Amino acid sequence: MDLVTRCSDLPYEQLCEEIRIFGRARKEALGRGATADAEVAESVLDWFLDELADRLRGDVSREPRPRGEPVPQ
């Protein structure tokens, strides 16, 4: 499964968790001076952030929310 497919199949909560994981990985890599690792983590993080942005804009709605439920923040 490629990254794009994986992103679009993740439920909202897991997508947010992946964003946190790769954000931490990037931060840790930068702290170690591992520029290449930081760039890879940032690239993956960008994919997940793009997916989240699409969902929040309503472009990709794979998880319909019940009426009256607030939009996740």
Biopython code that builds the backbone (N, CA, C, O; Angstrom):
import numpy as np
from Bio.PDB.StructureBuilder import StructureBuilder

atoms = [
    (1, "MET", "N", (0.854, -1.175, 0.000)),
    (1, "MET", "CA", (0.000, 0.000, 0.000)),
    (1, "MET", "C", (0.900, 1.237, 0.000)),
    (1, "MET", "O", (1.845, 1.322, 0.784)),
    (2, "ASP", "N", (0.605, 2.190, -0.877)),
    (2, "ASP", "CA", (1.418, 3.400, -0.925)),
    (2, "ASP", "C", (0.926, 4.414, 0.110)),
    (2, "ASP", "O", (-0.130, 4.240, 0.719)),
    (3, "LEU", "N", (1.707, 5.463, 0.293)),
    (3, "LEU", "CA", (1.411, 6.453, 1.324)),
    (3, "LEU", "C", (0.097, 7.172, 1.064)),
    (3, "LEU", "O", (-0.658, 7.435, 2.000)),
    (4, "VAL", "N", (-0.189, 7.493, -0.192)),
    (4, "VAL", "CA", (-1.428, 8.204, -0.512)),
    (4, "VAL", "C", (-2.635, 7.355, -0.143)),
    (4, "VAL", "O", (-3.580, 7.856, 0.466)),
    (5, "THR", "N", (-2.618, 6.081, -0.503)),
    (5, "THR", "CA", (-3.715, 5.190, -0.155)),
    (5, "THR", "C", (-3.834, 5.077, 1.356)),
    (5, "THR", "O", (-4.933, 5.124, 1.908)),
    (6, "ARG", "N", (-2.713, 4.930, 2.010)),
    (6, "ARG", "CA", (-2.729, 4.785, 3.460)),
    (6, "ARG", "C", (-3.319, 6.023, 4.124)),
    (6, "ARG", "O", (-4.127, 5.901, 5.044)),
    (7, "CYS", "N", (-2.932, 7.197, 3.677)),
    (7, "CYS", "CA", (-3.457, 8.442, 4.252)),
    (7, "CYS", "C", (-4.967, 8.508, 4.132)),
    (7, "CYS", "O", (-5.660, 8.801, 5.107)),
    (8, "SER", "N", (-5.471, 8.242, 2.961)),
    (8, "SER", "CA", (-6.899, 8.413, 2.726)),
    (8, "SER", "C", (-7.735, 7.355, 3.446)),
    (8, "SER", "O", (-8.930, 7.561, 3.660)),
    (9, "ASP", "N", (-7.131, 6.235, 3.820)),
    (9, "ASP", "CA", (-7.865, 5.177, 4.514)),
    (9, "ASP", "C", (-7.855, 5.325, 6.032)),
    (9, "ASP", "O", (-8.594, 4.620, 6.720)),
    (10, "LEU", "N", (-7.047, 6.213, 6.559)),
    (10, "LEU", "CA", (-6.948, 6.351, 8.011)),
    (10, "LEU", "C", (-8.149, 7.088, 8.587)),
    (10, "LEU", "O", (-8.607, 8.069, 8.001)),
    (11, "PRO", "N", (-8.666, 6.633, 9.725)),
    (11, "PRO", "CA", (-9.684, 7.423, 10.413)),
    (11, "PRO", "C", (-9.037, 8.701, 10.952)),
    (11, "PRO", "O", (-7.818, 8.771, 11.108)),
    (12, "TYR", "N", (-9.850, 9.687, 11.228)),
    (12, "TYR", "CA", (-9.371, 11.003, 11.663)),
    (12, "TYR", "C", (-8.402, 10.918, 12.841)),
    (12, "TYR", "O", (-7.341, 11.540, 12.824)),
    (13, "GLU", "N", (-8.770, 10.147, 13.860)),
    (13, "GLU", "CA", (-7.933, 10.072, 15.064)),
    (13, "GLU", "C", (-6.557, 9.497, 14.748)),
    (13, "GLU", "O", (-5.549, 9.975, 15.268)),
    (14, "GLN", "N", (-6.512, 8.481, 13.905)),
    (14, "GLN", "CA", (-5.227, 7.873, 13.545)),
    (14, "GLN", "C", (-4.404, 8.828, 12.683)),
    (14, "GLN", "O", (-3.182, 8.890, 12.819)),
    (15, "LEU", "N", (-5.062, 9.566, 11.806)),
    (15, "LEU", "CA", (-4.361, 10.555, 10.990)),
    (15, "LEU", "C", (-3.685, 11.594, 11.879)),
    (15, "LEU", "O", (-2.532, 11.959, 11.651)),
    (16, "CYS", "N", (-4.405, 12.065, 12.887)),
    (16, "CYS", "CA", (-3.833, 13.038, 13.826)),
    (16, "CYS", "C", (-2.665, 12.439, 14.600)),
    (16, "CYS", "O", (-1.668, 13.119, 14.847)),
    (17, "GLU", "N", (-2.783, 11.176, 14.982)),
    (17, "GLU", "CA", (-1.696, 10.501, 15.691)),
    (17, "GLU", "C", (-0.462, 10.383, 14.799)),
    (17, "GLU", "O", (0.658, 10.594, 15.266)),
    (18, "GLU", "N", (-0.652, 10.051, 13.533)),
    (18, "GLU", "CA", (0.478, 9.965, 12.596)),
    (18, "GLU", "C", (1.160, 11.321, 12.452)),
    (18, "GLU", "O", (2.385, 11.392, 12.353)),
    (19, "ILE", "N", (0.382, 12.385, 12.441)),
    (19, "ILE", "CA", (0.953, 13.733, 12.357)),
    (19, "ILE", "C", (1.818, 14.006, 13.583)),
    (19, "ILE", "O", (2.916, 14.548, 13.463)),
    (20, "ARG", "N", (1.328, 13.635, 14.754)),
    (20, "ARG", "CA", (2.117, 13.825, 15.982)),
    (20, "ARG", "C", (3.409, 12.993, 15.936)),
    (20, "ARG", "O", (4.478, 13.483, 16.301)),
    (21, "ILE", "N", (3.303, 11.746, 15.491)),
    (21, "ILE", "CA", (4.470, 10.854, 15.439)),
    (21, "ILE", "C", (5.541, 11.415, 14.516)),
    (21, "ILE", "O", (6.710, 11.494, 14.894)),
    (22, "PHE", "N", (5.149, 11.805, 13.311)),
    (22, "PHE", "CA", (6.147, 12.296, 12.363)),
    (22, "PHE", "C", (6.653, 13.683, 12.728)),
    (22, "PHE", "O", (7.777, 14.043, 12.377)),
    (23, "GLY", "N", (5.838, 14.465, 13.428)),
    (23, "GLY", "CA", (6.318, 15.754, 13.940)),
    (23, "GLY", "C", (7.414, 15.547, 14.979)),
    (23, "GLY", "O", (8.430, 16.242, 14.976)),
    (24, "ARG", "N", (7.192, 14.575, 15.873)),
    (24, "ARG", "CA", (8.217, 14.256, 16.880)),
    (24, "ARG", "C", (9.469, 13.679, 16.227)),
    (24, "ARG", "O", (10.589, 14.015, 16.613)),
    (25, "ALA", "N", (9.275, 12.810, 15.234)),
    (25, "ALA", "CA", (10.420, 12.207, 14.548)),
    (25, "ALA", "C", (11.270, 13.279, 13.878)),
    (25, "ALA", "O", (12.499, 13.228, 13.927)),
    (26, "ARG", "N", (10.614, 14.238, 13.259)),
    (26, "ARG", "CA", (11.341, 15.343, 12.611)),
    (26, "ARG", "C", (12.123, 16.151, 13.646)),
    (26, "ARG", "O", (13.295, 16.469, 13.443)),
    (27, "LYS", "N", (11.465, 16.477, 14.747)),
    (27, "LYS", "CA", (12.102, 17.261, 15.810)),
    (27, "LYS", "C", (13.316, 16.522, 16.386)),
    (27, "LYS", "O", (14.373, 17.117, 16.598)),
    (28, "GLU", "N", (13.149, 15.229, 16.634)),
    (28, "GLU", "CA", (14.254, 14.442, 17.179)),
    (28, "GLU", "C", (15.413, 14.341, 16.188)),
    (28, "GLU", "O", (16.578, 14.417, 16.578)),
    (29, "ALA", "N", (15.090, 14.169, 14.914)),
    (29, "ALA", "CA", (16.135, 14.081, 13.894)),
    (29, "ALA", "C", (16.904, 15.396, 13.800)),
    (29, "ALA", "O", (18.128, 15.400, 13.669)),
    (30, "LEU", "N", (16.189, 16.492, 13.865)),
    (30, "LEU", "CA", (16.864, 17.792, 13.831)),
    (30, "LEU", "C", (17.762, 17.965, 15.059)),
    (30, "LEU", "O", (18.865, 18.503, 14.963)),
    (31, "GLY", "N", (17.274, 17.504, 16.209)),
    (31, "GLY", "CA", (18.059, 17.589, 17.438)),
    (31, "GLY", "C", (19.344, 16.781, 17.379)),
    (31, "GLY", "O", (20.346, 17.152, 17.991)),
    (32, "ARG", "N", (19.315, 15.667, 16.636)),
    (32, "ARG", "CA", (20.509, 14.832, 16.475)),
    (32, "ARG", "C", (21.409, 15.334, 15.350)),
    (32, "ARG", "O", (22.540, 14.872, 15.195)),
    (33, "GLY", "N", (20.906, 16.267, 14.579)),
    (33, "GLY", "CA", (21.670, 16.746, 13.437)),
    (33, "GLY", "C", (21.544, 15.844, 12.223)),
    (33, "GLY", "O", (22.342, 15.947, 11.291)),
    (34, "ALA", "N", (20.563, 14.970, 12.219)),
    (34, "ALA", "CA", (20.343, 14.033, 11.114)),
    (34, "ALA", "C", (19.430, 14.704, 10.089)),
    (34, "ALA", "O", (18.223, 14.466, 10.058)),
    (35, "THR", "N", (20.024, 15.533, 9.265)),
    (35, "THR", "CA", (19.263, 16.326, 8.301)),
    (35, "THR", "C", (18.460, 15.463, 7.338)),
    (35, "THR", "O", (17.298, 15.764, 7.062)),
    (36, "ALA", "N", (19.059, 14.397, 6.824)),
    (36, "ALA", "CA", (18.359, 13.529, 5.868)),
    (36, "ALA", "C", (17.132, 12.888, 6.520)),
    (36, "ALA", "O", (16.070, 12.819, 5.902)),
    (37, "ASP", "N", (17.271, 12.421, 7.756)),
    (37, "ASP", "CA", (16.133, 11.821, 8.463)),
    (37, "ASP", "C", (15.040, 12.862, 8.699)),
    (37, "ASP", "O", (13.852, 12.565, 8.575)),
    (38, "ALA", "N", (15.446, 14.068, 9.034)),
    (38, "ALA", "CA", (14.478, 15.141, 9.266)),
    (38, "ALA", "C", (13.719, 15.463, 7.981)),
    (38, "ALA", "O", (12.515, 15.717, 8.019)),
    (39, "GLU", "N", (14.409, 15.454, 6.859)),
    (39, "GLU", "CA", (13.764, 15.743, 5.579)),
    (39, "GLU", "C", (12.761, 14.658, 5.202)),
    (39, "GLU", "O", (11.686, 14.954, 4.680)),
    (40, "VAL", "N", (13.110, 13.408, 5.466)),
    (40, "VAL", "CA", (12.181, 12.307, 5.180)),
    (40, "VAL", "C", (10.947, 12.432, 6.069)),
    (40, "VAL", "O", (9.819, 12.315, 5.589)),
    (41, "ALA", "N", (11.158, 12.667, 7.356)),
    (41, "ALA", "CA", (10.034, 12.810, 8.286)),
    (41, "ALA", "C", (9.156, 13.990, 7.878)),
    (41, "ALA", "O", (7.929, 13.906, 7.942)),
    (42, "GLU", "N", (9.779, 15.081, 7.463)),
    (42, "GLU", "CA", (9.021, 16.253, 7.049)),
    (42, "GLU", "C", (8.207, 15.973, 5.782)),
    (42, "GLU", "O", (7.076, 16.442, 5.650)),
    (43, "SER", "N", (8.774, 15.223, 4.875)),
    (43, "SER", "CA", (8.068, 14.871, 3.644)),
    (43, "SER", "C", (6.813, 14.049, 3.948)),
    (43, "SER", "O", (5.739, 14.315, 3.410)),
    (44, "VAL", "N", (6.966, 13.049, 4.816)),
    (44, "VAL", "CA", (5.820, 12.221, 5.194)),
    (44, "VAL", "C", (4.804, 13.061, 5.971)),
    (44, "VAL", "O", (3.597, 12.942, 5.762)),
    (45, "LEU", "N", (5.300, 13.899, 6.855)),
    (45, "LEU", "CA", (4.427, 14.776, 7.625)),
    (45, "LEU", "C", (3.597, 15.655, 6.687)),
    (45, "LEU", "O", (2.408, 15.866, 6.924)),
    (46, "ASP", "N", (4.217, 16.161, 5.632)),
    (46, "ASP", "CA", (3.491, 16.986, 4.661)),
    (46, "ASP", "C", (2.339, 16.226, 4.012)),
    (46, "ASP", "O", (1.264, 16.788, 3.802)),
    (47, "TRP", "N", (2.560, 14.937, 3.691)),
    (47, "TRP", "CA", (1.478, 14.115, 3.109)),
    (47, "TRP", "C", (0.297, 14.036, 4.062)),
    (47, "TRP", "O", (-0.852, 14.227, 3.663)),
    (48, "PHE", "N", (0.594, 13.752, 5.335)),
    (48, "PHE", "CA", (-0.476, 13.622, 6.313)),
    (48, "PHE", "C", (-1.185, 14.957, 6.542)),
    (48, "PHE", "O", (-2.408, 14.992, 6.678)),
    (49, "LEU", "N", (-0.434, 16.044, 6.586)),
    (49, "LEU", "CA", (-1.036, 17.361, 6.777)),
    (49, "LEU", "C", (-1.904, 17.752, 5.585)),
    (49, "LEU", "O", (-2.964, 18.353, 5.760)),
    (50, "ASP", "N", (-1.464, 17.417, 4.383)),
    (50, "ASP", "CA", (-2.285, 17.688, 3.194)),
    (50, "ASP", "C", (-3.602, 16.926, 3.256)),
    (50, "ASP", "O", (-4.656, 17.469, 2.925)),
    (51, "GLU", "N", (-3.540, 15.671, 3.681)),
    (51, "GLU", "CA", (-4.760, 14.865, 3.800)),
    (51, "GLU", "C", (-5.699, 15.481, 4.833)),
    (51, "GLU", "O", (-6.905, 15.578, 4.603)),
    (52, "LEU", "N", (-5.146, 15.896, 5.969)),
    (52, "LEU", "CA", (-5.965, 16.518, 7.007)),
    (52, "LEU", "C", (-6.594, 17.808, 6.485)),
    (52, "LEU", "O", (-7.775, 18.062, 6.724)),
    (53, "ALA", "N", (-5.818, 18.616, 5.781)),
    (53, "ALA", "CA", (-6.346, 19.869, 5.227)),
    (53, "ALA", "C", (-7.475, 19.591, 4.243)),
    (53, "ALA", "O", (-8.494, 20.282, 4.261)),
    (54, "ASP", "N", (-7.307, 18.591, 3.388)),
    (54, "ASP", "CA", (-8.367, 18.230, 2.444)),
    (54, "ASP", "C", (-9.639, 17.830, 3.173)),
    (54, "ASP", "O", (-10.735, 18.241, 2.790)),
    (55, "ARG", "N", (-9.498, 17.044, 4.205)),
    (55, "ARG", "CA", (-10.677, 16.611, 4.961)),
    (55, "ARG", "C", (-11.370, 17.783, 5.635)),
    (55, "ARG", "O", (-12.598, 17.880, 5.620)),
    (56, "LEU", "N", (-10.581, 18.676, 6.228)),
    (56, "LEU", "CA", (-11.166, 19.820, 6.921)),
    (56, "LEU", "C", (-11.847, 20.781, 5.957)),
    (56, "LEU", "O", (-12.827, 21.431, 6.319)),
    (57, "ARG", "N", (-11.333, 20.875, 4.728)),
    (57, "ARG", "CA", (-11.970, 21.697, 3.711)),
    (57, "ARG", "C", (-13.212, 21.022, 3.143)),
    (57, "ARG", "O", (-14.048, 21.661, 2.503)),
    (58, "GLY", "N", (-13.316, 19.729, 3.388)),
    (58, "GLY", "CA", (-14.460, 18.990, 2.873)),
    (58, "GLY", "C", (-14.216, 18.399, 1.503)),
    (58, "GLY", "O", (-15.140, 17.853, 0.900)),
    (59, "ASP", "N", (-12.985, 18.491, 0.988)),
    (59, "ASP", "CA", (-12.659, 17.943, -0.330)),
    (59, "ASP", "C", (-12.691, 16.422, -0.315)),
    (59, "ASP", "O", (-13.094, 15.795, -1.295)),
    (60, "VAL", "N", (-12.269, 15.834, 0.788)),
    (60, "VAL", "CA", (-12.215, 14.380, 0.902)),
    (60, "VAL", "C", (-12.933, 14.020, 2.191)),
    (60, "VAL", "O", (-12.376, 14.155, 3.281)),
    (61, "SER", "N", (-14.153, 13.568, 2.066)),
    (61, "SER", "CA", (-14.917, 13.224, 3.259)),
    (61, "SER", "C", (-15.174, 11.732, 3.264)),
    (61, "SER", "O", (-16.150, 11.260, 2.681)),
    (62, "ARG", "N", (-14.296, 10.988, 3.922)),
    (62, "ARG", "CA", (-14.423, 9.539, 3.988)),
    (62, "ARG", "C", (-15.149, 9.105, 5.254)),
    (62, "ARG", "O", (-15.566, 7.953, 5.373)),
    (63, "GLU", "N", (-15.298, 10.024, 6.195)),
    (63, "GLU", "CA", (-15.936, 9.701, 7.462)),
    (63, "GLU", "C", (-17.072, 10.678, 7.725)),
    (63, "GLU", "O", (-16.845, 11.729, 8.325)),
    (64, "PRO", "N", (-18.271, 10.366, 7.297)),
    (64, "PRO", "CA", (-19.368, 11.291, 7.571)),
    (64, "PRO", "C", (-19.606, 11.400, 9.075)),
    (64, "PRO", "O", (-19.651, 10.393, 9.781)),
    (65, "ARG", "N", (-19.755, 12.626, 9.550)),
    (65, "ARG", "CA", (-20.006, 12.848, 10.975)),
    (65, "ARG", "C", (-21.510, 12.923, 11.206)),
    (65, "ARG", "O", (-22.241, 13.451, 10.369)),
    (66, "PRO", "N", (-21.973, 12.402, 12.331)),
    (66, "PRO", "CA", (-23.398, 12.518, 12.654)),
    (66, "PRO", "C", (-23.789, 13.991, 12.758)),
    (66, "PRO", "O", (-22.984, 14.836, 13.151)),
    (67, "ARG", "N", (-25.007, 14.273, 12.407)),
    (67, "ARG", "CA", (-25.494, 15.650, 12.453)),
    (67, "ARG", "C", (-25.386, 16.195, 13.862)),
    (67, "ARG", "O", (-25.747, 15.527, 14.831)),
    (68, "GLY", "N", (-24.883, 17.422, 13.966)),
    (68, "GLY", "CA", (-24.757, 18.063, 15.249)),
    (68, "GLY", "C", (-23.438, 17.812, 15.942)),
    (68, "GLY", "O", (-23.146, 18.445, 16.957)),
    (69, "GLU", "N", (-22.619, 16.887, 15.410)),
    (69, "GLU", "CA", (-21.321, 16.638, 16.008)),
    (69, "GLU", "C", (-20.353, 17.728, 15.556)),
    (69, "GLU", "O", (-20.288, 18.039, 14.366)),
    (70, "PRO", "N", (-19.597, 18.315, 16.495)),
    (70, "PRO", "CA", (-18.685, 19.390, 16.112)),
    (70, "PRO", "C", (-17.555, 18.878, 15.207)),
    (70, "PRO", "O", (-17.194, 17.701, 15.230)),
    (71, "VAL", "N", (-17.023, 19.792, 14.426)),
    (71, "VAL", "CA", (-15.898, 19.476, 13.571)),
    (71, "VAL", "C", (-14.671, 19.288, 14.464)),
    (71, "VAL", "O", (-14.412, 20.133, 15.321)),
    (72, "PRO", "N", (-13.911, 18.204, 14.289)),
    (72, "PRO", "CA", (-12.719, 17.980, 15.120)),
    (72, "PRO", "C", (-11.720, 19.118, 14.975)),
    (72, "PRO", "O", (-11.567, 19.689, 13.895)),
    (73, "GLN", "N", (-11.040, 19.443, 16.075)),
    (73, "GLN", "CA", (-10.059, 20.534, 16.046)),
    (73, "GLN", "C", (-8.698, 20.037, 16.363)),
    (73, "GLN", "O", (-7.746, 20.817, 16.385)),
]
sb = StructureBuilder()
sb.init_structure("model")
sb.init_model(0)
sb.init_chain("A")
sb.init_seg("    ")
for serial, (resi, resn, name, xyz) in enumerate(atoms, 1):
    if name == "N":
        sb.init_residue(resn, " ", resi, " ")
    sb.init_atom(name, np.array(xyz, "f"), 0.0, 1.0, " ", f" {name:<3s}", serial, name[0])
structure = sb.get_structure()
